Amino acid sequence: MGRYTTTQGDTWDKISLDLYGDERFMHKLIDANPDYRDFVVFPANCSLAVPQINTQSRIIFPPWRSNL
């Protein structure tokens, strides 16, 4: 598990986008940092745990496009 130090104005979705390339993983960050769960906008210098997650998602095509 890595660490991330916040900058003034960071939000969960921004951190998720910066670290994982997608905002939808912010719940993983929140779950890994229960002491900061109630933060909406972070002050500078909060040290957050950053869990390793698989950010690759498989695209599923309908049967008529499965050769793509």
N, C-alpha and C positions, 0 to 999 in steps of 0.2 A: 504494500500500500504506500502510495506516495503522499506528498504534502503539497499544499498550495497556500500561499500567504496572500490575503486579500489586499486590495487597494481600495481607497475611499470610493464608495459608490457601487462596488460590485454587488450583483444580485445572483441568486441561485441559477437562474436561467442563463445569465451571461457567463458565469463560471463554467457551466455545463457546455455551452456552445464553444467557449475557448478551449476547454480541455478535451472534449469528446467530439466536437463538430456538430452537436445537435442538442437542442434545449430539452428534449424529452428524457434525457438521462439525469435531470436534476434531482429526481426522487432518490436516486442512488447516492448522490452526494449528501442529501438531507439525512437519509438513513444512516450514513457513516459518521454523521456529526450531530448527534442528538442535542448536545449542549447549545448548538446554534440554530436549532429548529425554528425558533420564533423570529429569527432575523429576516427582514425583507431586504433592507439595504445595509450592507456591511460597512463598518469603519475600516480604516487601514490596519494592517498587521494582525489579523486573526489567522491562526494557523489551522487549516482544515485538512482532514484526512481525505485522500483521493483514492477510491477503490479502483482496481483494475477491472474493466468490463469489456466485453466483446461488443464493439461498436459496429461491426459488420453485420448488415442484415441481408438476408437472402431475398431477392425479388422473385415472387411467384407469379408467373404468367398464366393466363388462361390456356386451356389445351390447344386452341388453334394458333397460339403464339409461342408454344413451348420450344420451338426450334431456335429461338433468339438467344 
